[in-house]
Amino acid sequence: MYKLFFVSIATLFISTPVLAMITVSADRTPAVIDESFQLVFSSDKNISVTPDFSPLEKSLTILNRSNQSSTQIINGRMSTSQKWVLTVLPNKIGDIVIPAINFGNETSPVSTIKVVANASAGKSSNTDDIFVEVSVDQRAPYVQAQVLYTVKLFRALNTTNSSLSDPEIIGGQTVINLLGDDKSYQVQRSGRRYSVIERQYAVFPQNSGELTIDPIVFKGQTGTAGFFRYDPFGPSGKTIVRRSEAISLTVKPIPDGFTGSNWLPASQLSIQEQWSVAPDKLIEGEAVTRTLVINAQGLAASQIPEITDTIPDGLKQYPDQPKFEESPSATGLAGTRKQKLALIPTKSGVITLPAVKLPWWNTQTDTMEIAELPERTLTVKAAAMQQQTPVNNLPQQDILVGDTDDQVASTSTVDNGKQIETTESLIWKLLSLIFFLLWLLTMLLWIQARKKTPDKVSARQTQTTKKQDYTKLLKQACDQNNAAEARQALTHWANQRWPDKRFTSLSQLKVLANPEFQTALQALDSVLYGKQDTDWNGKQFFQQFSSASFNEQQPTHTQGKLEPLYKL
């Protein structure tokens, strides 16, 4: 009985599998935020099951993982072990709980790792191998004014798989433009040599109040070798993260001292004009191109408004679509708006164009200034036909002289009957020639008009087929609350509905719209160029557009009776 009992106990121990022991350790304690470390799970037995490490991702970012197995024979006894090595990045500061991980039938113990702050985070310490510096040219800008935001990455180590995050804003809406390409150079700080990558942005805050630019984050893999030397015997590389400081801005509203209709905060602004023909050599009825160029330093091109001026009597004006250009410079973004205008004199003589004035706010001197083109005097010559047959050269003097015989006799000492007959014959011949030329010109114009009629009908049909496309573009822009694109699509739509006229501003469309849609157009103009910071509801605007009615009478851009002869 006893022998059978001991045999049964031995058989039980032999048939029961030996449980493996799982341990958890870290290669660095405490761990540092934004710096990777290795988390090692060790087993004194071989485990064929692949463990699930997803519970770790709540507090750690897994960058890499590997599996290592080893076998040892000591004094004739064989032992095996297995390791799972995870390269991880902590997501928060404080005590991080490492949860239990299942390894088949085995489970690792719950453990805790302490994570501390990075002593060099947000500071430009000359002792750091890698750090990020950020700066702005002003901390209290005006709304819609440019803030020059500069990012500098300093590296004294080789890095691979490196990246810099883009600026992110908290507390308000902004428009951010990257200025040109990155700059690379080297600097010396406290006896250390750094490679620097510099990146600049133009930030335009769209509403007043407090605003924060989040820290710029650098991520890369690096070792301990110097940036300008390579150490093949150094330790293996690791993933490292560096953050810049956050920058707070106090955005000021439009000052009370600004009286212009369009808010334009810039460091420089100027207006220039160009003429295709000298202003003192114009000819009646012949078109000339006048180009107005507005250059603004510290403004995006889309911020520059349209110039509306008064056209005097004797001129007709036909504006072309404006062209916008932007270019980076040492002081930020430079915007340019070019507006071509076709001018046609309708009478000869001297015509004075009024001065062009554009109020803007100088952000350097913190004062309002006015960019101005002085009034321009135009000298218009009469048309060529009128110059060849001036009225004063016609022999009307002999006809307009009095009816008495004494007055007729006093005009000449030759035979009066022959002189009157000769004069009357010349007048009738001249009048007959003029009437014949006018009749011939009328016939030519009539024939030409009949030839052009099918082309106009075809053009209108083509425009009708394309009108639906611009309506779709308008709806897409309204769904995205993009006021600028909505204005552009609406302008194209108006030009297609009234093909004989050219629309360049919403004010021209207001003349034709019903009162409700006029209010909607005014609100859209206020959002684009007004002084108030208001939210624009694109979907509501499109509903108002869909139900709007228009006066089908075609709008008139300028005064004058001369028909359009030239358009850009």
VMD Tcl script that draws the C-alpha trace (Angstrom):
set ca {
  {0.00 0.00 0.00}
  {2.73 2.45 0.95}
  {4.72 1.64 -2.19}
  {1.68 2.22 -4.36}
  {1.01 5.58 -2.66}
  {4.52 6.95 -3.28}
  {4.46 5.80 -6.91}
  {1.15 7.67 -7.42}
  {2.55 10.88 -5.88}
  {5.67 10.75 -8.07}
  {3.58 10.18 -11.17}
  {1.46 13.22 -10.28}
  {4.48 15.53 -9.98}
  {5.95 14.22 -13.22}
  {2.71 14.73 -15.20}
  {2.05 18.27 -13.81}
  {3.75 20.96 -15.98}
  {6.14 23.32 -14.28}
  {4.79 26.89 -14.33}
  {7.00 29.63 -15.74}
  {7.87 32.73 -13.76}
  {7.32 36.11 -15.56}
  {9.18 39.22 -14.42}
  {8.96 42.86 -15.60}
  {11.82 45.37 -15.59}
  {12.87 48.67 -17.24}
  {16.34 49.63 -18.44}
  {15.99 53.13 -16.91}
  {14.27 54.22 -13.74}
  {12.82 56.70 -13.40}
  {11.84 57.14 -17.06}
  {11.83 60.63 -18.62}
  {8.86 62.04 -20.50}
  {9.40 62.29 -24.26}
  {12.38 59.88 -24.03}
  {12.09 56.22 -24.96}
  {13.17 53.34 -22.70}
  {13.09 49.55 -22.85}
  {10.46 47.54 -21.00}
  {11.53 43.86 -20.64}
  {9.28 40.87 -19.88}
  {11.39 37.82 -18.90}
  {10.40 34.16 -18.53}
  {12.52 31.31 -17.19}
  {10.77 28.91 -19.57}
  {10.06 28.85 -23.28}
  {6.57 30.13 -24.14}
  {5.24 29.53 -27.63}
  {2.22 31.81 -27.33}
  {2.49 35.37 -28.72}
  {1.48 37.78 -25.93}
  {-0.94 40.68 -26.45}
  {0.68 43.96 -25.35}
  {-2.25 46.22 -26.34}
  {-3.18 46.99 -22.67}
  {0.10 48.95 -22.44}
  {-1.00 51.45 -25.09}
  {-3.18 53.37 -22.65}
  {-0.14 54.98 -21.05}
  {2.77 54.02 -23.34}
  {3.51 54.29 -27.06}
  {5.15 51.11 -28.37}
  {7.87 52.06 -30.84}
  {9.49 48.65 -31.38}
  {9.32 45.07 -30.07}
  {11.60 42.02 -30.25}
  {11.67 38.45 -28.93}
  {14.84 36.77 -27.60}
  {15.32 33.12 -26.52}
  {18.40 31.51 -24.94}
  {19.47 28.01 -23.79}
  {22.19 27.26 -21.20}
  {23.80 23.97 -20.05}
  {25.54 24.19 -16.67}
  {26.92 21.03 -14.95}
  {24.93 18.89 -17.30}
  {21.67 20.62 -16.51}
  {19.91 22.49 -19.35}
  {17.89 25.65 -18.74}
  {15.98 27.91 -21.13}
  {14.75 31.53 -20.90}
  {12.84 33.99 -23.07}
  {12.60 37.79 -23.22}
  {10.20 40.23 -24.89}
  {11.89 43.63 -25.25}
  {9.59 46.61 -25.96}
  {10.91 50.08 -26.82}
  {8.26 52.42 -25.43}
  {7.62 56.14 -25.02}
  {5.71 57.39 -21.93}
  {2.62 59.50 -22.63}
  {2.36 61.25 -19.27}
  {4.31 62.27 -16.19}
  {3.80 60.41 -12.91}
  {3.37 56.77 -11.90}
  {2.44 54.56 -14.83}
  {0.86 51.20 -14.00}
  {2.08 48.29 -16.13}
  {-0.97 45.98 -16.27}
  {-0.81 42.19 -16.18}
  {-0.03 40.65 -19.58}
  {-1.15 37.13 -20.47}
  {1.51 34.73 -21.76}
  {-0.65 31.71 -22.51}
  {-1.40 30.12 -19.15}
  {0.94 32.52 -17.38}
  {0.41 36.16 -16.39}
  {2.98 38.82 -15.65}
  {2.70 40.70 -12.37}
  {1.30 44.22 -12.15}
  {4.09 46.78 -11.70}
  {4.60 50.55 -11.58}
  {7.13 52.80 -13.36}
  {7.76 56.41 -12.41}
  {8.02 59.01 -15.20}
  {9.56 62.42 -14.50}
  {9.60 65.66 -16.49}
  {12.34 66.49 -18.95}
  {14.55 69.10 -17.31}
  {15.40 70.70 -20.68}
  {11.88 70.80 -22.12}
  {10.83 74.27 -23.29}
  {14.28 75.74 -22.59}
  {17.19 76.56 -24.85}
  {19.90 75.05 -22.72}
  {23.31 75.11 -24.31}
  {24.10 71.81 -22.59}
  {21.35 69.93 -24.47}
  {22.28 67.86 -27.49}
  {18.94 68.63 -29.16}
  {16.49 71.43 -28.39}
  {13.84 73.56 -30.12}
  {13.53 77.35 -29.88}
  {10.48 79.37 -30.98}
  {9.92 83.13 -31.14}
  {7.45 85.72 -32.45}
  {8.07 89.26 -33.62}
  {5.19 90.59 -31.48}
  {3.06 89.27 -28.63}
  {0.19 91.79 -28.85}
  {-0.76 91.99 -32.54}
  {-3.90 93.49 -34.01}
  {-6.62 91.20 -35.34}
  {-5.83 90.00 -38.90}
  {-2.30 91.42 -38.59}
  {0.71 89.26 -39.37}
  {2.68 87.55 -36.59}
  {6.05 86.23 -37.73}
  {6.56 82.86 -35.97}
  {10.10 81.39 -36.16}
  {11.07 77.80 -35.27}
  {14.72 76.75 -34.81}
  {15.88 73.16 -34.26}
  {19.37 72.83 -32.72}
  {21.15 69.46 -33.06}
  {24.58 68.38 -31.88}
  {23.83 64.72 -32.63}
  {23.06 62.71 -35.73}
  {19.36 61.95 -36.02}
  {17.31 59.79 -38.33}
  {13.57 59.59 -39.04}
  {13.30 63.15 -37.71}
  {10.21 65.36 -37.90}
  {8.96 68.73 -36.66}
  {5.27 69.33 -36.01}
  {3.34 72.26 -37.49}
  {1.99 75.08 -35.31}
  {-1.33 74.41 -33.63}
  {-3.50 77.16 -32.16}
  {-5.66 77.11 -29.03}
  {-8.22 79.78 -28.21}
  {-9.08 81.24 -31.61}
  {-9.08 80.96 -35.38}
  {-5.97 81.75 -37.41}
  {-4.65 81.57 -40.96}
  {-1.11 80.11 -41.08}
  {1.17 80.34 -44.12}
  {4.57 78.64 -44.38}
  {7.15 81.16 -45.62}
  {9.47 79.62 -48.19}
  {11.81 76.68 -47.64}
  {13.73 75.67 -44.51}
  {17.08 77.36 -43.86}
  {20.11 75.32 -42.71}
  {23.21 76.73 -41.05}
  {25.63 76.14 -38.16}
  {26.13 78.05 -34.92}
  {28.53 77.93 -31.98}
  {27.08 78.09 -28.47}
  {29.13 77.75 -25.28}
  {31.88 76.01 -27.17}
  {29.52 73.49 -28.81}
  {28.76 73.31 -32.48}
  {25.15 72.92 -33.57}
  {23.44 72.32 -36.87}
  {20.34 74.53 -37.10}
  {17.19 74.15 -39.19}
  {15.07 77.32 -39.27}
  {11.44 77.48 -40.37}
  {9.16 80.54 -40.48}
  {5.39 80.96 -40.55}
  {3.09 83.95 -41.06}
  {0.23 83.68 -38.56}
  {-2.88 85.84 -39.02}
  {-5.23 85.74 -35.97}
  {-8.84 86.15 -37.09}
  {-10.40 87.17 -33.78}
  {-9.33 89.30 -30.84}
  {-8.58 87.94 -27.38}
  {-6.13 85.46 -25.86}
  {-4.52 82.92 -28.18}
  {-1.88 80.23 -27.56}
  {0.51 78.61 -30.02}
  {1.12 75.06 -28.81}
  {4.71 73.78 -28.44}
  {6.50 72.53 -31.54}
  {7.38 68.83 -31.14}
  {10.55 67.23 -32.52}
  {10.74 63.44 -32.87}
  {13.73 61.45 -34.05}
  {16.05 58.58 -33.42}
  {19.48 59.36 -32.10}
  {22.56 57.88 -30.40}
  {25.19 59.46 -28.18}
  {27.75 60.13 -30.92}
  {28.52 63.77 -31.67}
  {26.90 65.38 -34.64}
  {30.24 65.93 -36.39}
  {31.84 62.62 -35.47}
  {30.77 58.99 -35.47}
  {31.45 56.58 -32.62}
  {31.06 52.95 -33.81}
  {31.51 51.65 -30.25}
  {28.86 53.87 -28.68}
  {25.55 52.58 -27.36}
  {22.64 51.92 -29.68}
  {20.31 54.75 -30.64}
  {16.96 55.57 -29.08}
  {13.84 57.54 -29.94}
  {13.85 61.00 -28.45}
  {11.29 63.79 -28.30}
  {11.86 67.48 -27.64}
  {9.26 70.22 -27.22}
  {9.53 73.98 -27.47}
  {7.80 76.39 -25.15}
  {4.22 77.49 -25.79}
  {3.69 81.13 -26.81}
  {0.71 83.21 -25.70}
  {-0.60 86.13 -27.75}
  {-2.98 88.92 -26.78}
  {-4.79 89.90 -29.98}
  {-6.07 93.49 -30.03}
  {-9.30 94.53 -31.80}
  {-9.52 97.16 -34.55}
  {-8.58 100.51 -32.97}
  {-11.17 103.28 -32.72}
  {-8.84 105.63 -34.60}
  {-9.24 103.68 -37.85}
  {-11.91 105.20 -40.09}
  {-11.47 103.20 -43.30}
  {-14.10 100.83 -44.63}
  {-11.62 97.92 -44.93}
  {-9.28 96.96 -42.07}
  {-5.73 96.70 -43.45}
  {-2.99 96.21 -40.82}
  {0.39 96.16 -42.60}
  {3.96 97.30 -42.13}
  {4.01 98.93 -45.60}
  {1.36 99.62 -48.25}
  {1.57 101.47 -51.55}
  {-0.51 102.08 -54.71}
  {0.96 102.43 -58.20}
  {-0.56 102.81 -61.65}
  {0.57 101.79 -65.13}
  {-0.76 102.98 -68.52}
  {-0.62 101.22 -71.89}
  {-0.78 104.66 -73.55}
  {0.50 107.93 -72.13}
  {-2.41 109.75 -70.40}
  {-1.78 112.89 -72.48}
  {-2.04 111.03 -75.81}
  {-5.49 109.47 -75.67}
  {-7.85 109.43 -78.65}
  {-11.62 109.60 -78.47}
  {-13.23 106.18 -78.84}
  {-9.98 104.21 -78.50}
  {-9.46 102.03 -75.42}
  {-6.51 102.37 -73.07}
  {-5.52 100.04 -70.22}
  {-4.90 101.42 -66.74}
  {-3.41 98.97 -64.20}
  {-3.67 99.65 -60.46}
  {-1.09 97.75 -58.38}
  {-1.39 97.54 -54.57}
  {1.63 96.15 -52.68}
  {1.20 95.31 -48.98}
  {3.93 94.05 -46.66}
  {2.52 91.86 -43.90}
  {-0.79 91.07 -45.62}
  {-2.02 88.12 -47.64}
  {-3.14 89.01 -51.16}
  {-6.71 87.95 -50.36}
  {-6.88 90.65 -47.66}
  {-6.35 93.49 -50.16}
  {-9.77 94.89 -51.17}
  {-11.03 96.15 -54.51}
  {-10.58 99.85 -55.19}
  {-13.84 101.60 -56.05}
  {-13.42 104.99 -57.68}
  {-15.72 107.50 -59.40}
  {-15.55 107.68 -63.18}
  {-16.04 111.24 -64.54}
  {-18.20 112.13 -67.52}
  {-16.48 111.45 -70.81}
  {-15.09 108.05 -69.80}
  {-16.39 104.49 -69.72}
  {-14.66 101.85 -67.59}
  {-14.53 98.04 -67.93}
  {-12.61 96.22 -65.13}
  {-10.92 92.86 -65.67}
  {-10.65 90.07 -63.10}
  {-7.96 90.98 -60.52}
  {-4.73 88.99 -60.15}
  {-3.29 88.09 -56.72}
  {0.35 87.32 -55.93}
  {2.13 86.40 -52.69}
  {5.84 86.09 -51.95}
  {7.84 85.49 -48.76}
  {10.38 88.05 -47.60}
  {12.63 88.71 -44.63}
  {9.80 90.54 -42.89}
  {7.06 88.01 -43.65}
  {4.44 87.68 -46.35}
  {4.07 90.28 -49.12}
  {0.73 90.42 -50.96}
  {0.03 92.09 -54.31}
  {-3.26 92.85 -56.07}
  {-3.25 93.88 -59.75}
  {-6.43 95.34 -61.26}
  {-6.61 96.13 -64.99}
  {-9.20 98.66 -66.16}
  {-10.13 99.37 -69.79}
  {-10.94 103.08 -70.20}
  {-12.65 104.46 -73.32}
  {-12.89 108.25 -73.77}
  {-16.27 109.27 -75.16}
  {-15.38 112.88 -75.89}
  {-12.32 114.94 -76.67}
  {-10.76 117.51 -74.39}
  {-9.33 117.42 -70.88}
  {-10.71 114.86 -68.40}
  {-9.63 114.63 -64.76}
  {-9.56 111.29 -62.95}
  {-10.13 111.72 -59.20}
  {-7.48 110.72 -56.69}
  {-7.47 107.13 -55.38}
  {-7.24 106.84 -51.59}
  {-6.90 103.69 -49.48}
  {-6.73 103.99 -45.66}
  {-4.55 101.42 -43.85}
  {-3.04 100.88 -40.40}
  {0.74 101.07 -40.03}
  {1.67 98.36 -37.52}
  {5.17 99.80 -37.15}
  {4.08 103.30 -36.06}
  {0.65 102.21 -34.72}
  {-1.10 104.96 -36.69}
  {-3.53 105.19 -39.59}
  {-2.11 106.24 -42.93}
  {-3.59 106.76 -46.40}
  {-2.04 105.36 -49.55}
  {-2.93 107.72 -52.39}
  {-2.67 108.12 -56.14}
  {-3.02 111.82 -57.00}
  {-5.66 112.90 -59.48}
  {-4.69 112.30 -63.10}
  {-5.36 114.70 -66.00}
  {-6.13 113.02 -69.33}
  {-5.78 114.78 -72.65}
  {-8.11 113.30 -75.29}
  {-7.78 114.16 -78.97}
  {-10.67 114.07 -81.38}
  {-11.18 111.00 -83.54}
  {-9.29 110.82 -86.86}
  {-12.45 111.31 -89.05}
  {-13.36 114.50 -87.24}
  {-9.83 115.84 -87.63}
  {-9.90 115.30 -91.43}
  {-13.24 117.12 -91.98}
  {-13.42 119.92 -89.43}
  {-16.59 121.98 -89.44}
  {-14.68 125.25 -89.79}
  {-13.34 124.20 -93.22}
  {-16.83 123.81 -94.70}
  {-17.81 126.79 -97.00}
  {-20.76 127.69 -94.80}
  {-19.80 131.35 -94.53}
  {-21.16 132.09 -97.92}
  {-24.46 130.36 -97.05}
  {-24.98 131.98 -93.66}
  {-24.42 135.50 -94.95}
  {-27.58 137.72 -95.08}
  {-30.27 137.49 -97.86}
  {-30.10 141.08 -99.25}
  {-28.46 141.85 -102.57}
  {-26.17 144.36 -100.90}
  {-24.75 141.71 -98.56}
  {-24.22 139.24 -101.38}
  {-22.56 141.83 -103.52}
  {-20.18 142.78 -100.75}
  {-18.66 139.30 -100.56}
  {-16.95 139.37 -103.93}
  {-16.34 141.54 -106.95}
  {-16.94 138.64 -109.43}
  {-20.28 137.78 -110.94}
  {-22.70 137.03 -108.06}
  {-24.80 134.49 -109.90}
  {-21.85 132.32 -110.85}
  {-20.41 132.38 -107.29}
  {-23.68 131.31 -105.66}
  {-24.18 128.58 -108.22}
  {-20.65 127.23 -107.70}
  {-21.02 127.28 -103.89}
  {-24.38 125.51 -103.90}
  {-23.09 122.85 -106.29}
  {-20.12 122.12 -104.03}
  {-22.33 121.84 -100.94}
  {-24.75 119.42 -102.61}
  {-21.92 117.24 -103.88}
  {-20.37 117.13 -100.42}
  {-23.72 116.32 -98.75}
  {-24.43 113.59 -101.28}
  {-21.05 112.00 -100.60}
  {-21.63 112.10 -96.84}
  {-25.11 110.51 -97.11}
  {-23.75 107.80 -99.39}
  {-20.95 106.95 -96.93}
  {-23.40 106.83 -94.03}
  {-25.74 104.50 -95.98}
  {-22.81 102.27 -96.90}
  {-21.64 102.14 -93.25}
  {-25.17 101.27 -92.10}
  {-25.37 98.36 -94.52}
  {-21.99 97.00 -93.41}
  {-22.96 97.17 -89.73}
  {-26.29 95.45 -90.47}
  {-24.58 92.60 -92.33}
  {-21.99 92.20 -89.58}
  {-24.70 92.11 -86.89}
  {-26.55 89.32 -88.71}
  {-23.35 87.27 -88.90}
  {-22.69 87.66 -85.19}
  {-26.19 86.69 -84.05}
  {-25.60 82.88 -84.17}
  {-22.33 83.29 -82.27}
  {-24.10 85.18 -79.49}
  {-26.82 82.56 -79.28}
  {-24.20 79.80 -79.18}
  {-22.24 81.65 -76.51}
  {-25.34 82.08 -74.39}
  {-26.20 78.40 -74.75}
  {-22.66 77.44 -73.71}
  {-22.86 79.74 -70.71}
  {-26.25 78.23 -69.80}
  {-24.77 74.74 -69.78}
  {-21.94 75.87 -67.53}
  {-24.03 77.89 -65.11}
  {-25.00 74.83 -63.11}
  {-21.30 74.08 -62.46}
  {-20.79 77.46 -60.77}
  {-23.94 76.91 -58.73}
  {-22.41 73.65 -57.50}
  {-19.14 75.44 -56.71}
  {-21.09 78.06 -54.76}
  {-22.90 75.35 -52.79}
  {-19.62 73.55 -52.01}
  {-18.04 76.79 -50.78}
  {-21.12 77.56 -48.65}
  {-21.13 74.04 -47.15}
  {-17.49 74.60 -46.11}
  {-18.22 78.15 -44.82}
  {-15.52 79.45 -47.19}
  {-16.60 83.05 -47.77}
  {-13.80 83.91 -50.25}
  {-14.55 80.99 -52.57}
  {-18.28 81.67 -52.28}
  {-17.74 85.26 -53.45}
  {-15.68 84.08 -56.41}
  {-18.24 81.45 -57.47}
  {-21.09 83.96 -57.13}
  {-19.21 86.48 -59.31}
  {-18.69 83.85 -62.05}
  {-22.37 82.90 -61.81}
  {-23.44 86.53 -62.32}
  {-21.12 86.96 -65.32}
  {-22.72 83.91 -66.95}
  {-26.28 85.01 -66.26}
  {-25.60 88.48 -67.69}
  {-22.90 87.74 -70.32}
  {-22.95 91.26 -71.80}
  {-21.67 92.81 -68.57}
  {-18.69 92.13 -66.32}
  {-19.17 91.65 -62.56}
  {-16.19 92.20 -60.28}
  {-17.83 92.99 -56.93}
  {-20.90 91.98 -54.97}
  {-22.15 95.57 -54.93}
  {-22.97 95.27 -58.64}
  {-25.17 92.23 -57.94}
  {-26.94 93.99 -55.05}
  {-28.54 96.39 -57.55}
  {-30.44 93.48 -59.15}
  {-31.23 91.39 -56.05}
  {-34.33 91.47 -53.87}
  {-34.00 93.17 -50.42}
  {-33.51 89.88 -48.51}
  {-30.63 88.75 -50.69}
  {-29.15 92.27 -50.63}
  {-28.83 91.87 -46.86}
  {-27.13 88.48 -47.33}
  {-24.66 89.98 -49.84}
  {-23.88 92.82 -47.43}
  {-23.18 90.26 -44.67}
  {-20.81 88.36 -46.99}
  {-18.94 91.59 -47.80}
  {-18.66 92.36 -44.07}
  {-17.13 88.95 -43.39}
  {-14.55 89.36 -46.19}
  {-13.58 92.99 -45.77}
  {-15.45 94.45 -42.81}
  {-14.17 95.61 -39.46}
  {-16.35 93.28 -37.38}
  {-15.41 89.71 -36.60}
  {-18.58 87.75 -37.35}
  {-19.24 84.13 -38.16}
  {-20.63 83.47 -41.61}
  {-23.30 80.80 -42.11}
  {-22.67 79.45 -45.62}
  {-25.63 77.05 -45.67}
  {-28.05 79.83 -44.75}
  {-26.52 82.05 -47.45}
  {-27.06 79.38 -50.11}
  {-30.69 78.97 -49.05}
  {-31.15 82.74 -49.44}
  {-29.46 82.55 -52.84}
  {-31.70 79.69 -53.99}
  {-34.86 81.65 -53.11}
  {-33.57 85.04 -54.30}
  {-35.17 86.95 -57.17}
  {-33.38 89.34 -59.54}
  {-34.34 92.22 -61.72}
  {-33.59 90.95 -65.22}
  {-32.67 94.43 -66.43}
  {-28.93 94.33 -67.08}
  {-26.82 96.47 -64.73}
  {-24.81 99.40 -65.99}
  {-21.24 99.76 -64.72}
  {-20.54 103.27 -65.90}
  {-22.23 106.27 -67.43}
  {-22.03 107.29 -71.05}
  {-23.70 106.55 -74.35}
  {-20.80 104.97 -76.22}
  {-21.20 101.20 -76.63}
  {-18.37 98.92 -75.37}
  {-15.55 98.83 -77.87}
  {-12.90 97.06 -75.85}
  {-12.70 94.69 -72.95}
  {-9.67 93.11 -71.32}
}
mol new
graphics top color blue
foreach p $ca { graphics top sphere $p radius 0.5 }
foreach p [lrange $ca 0 end-1] q [lrange $ca 1 end] { graphics top cylinder $p $q radius 0.2 }
display resetview
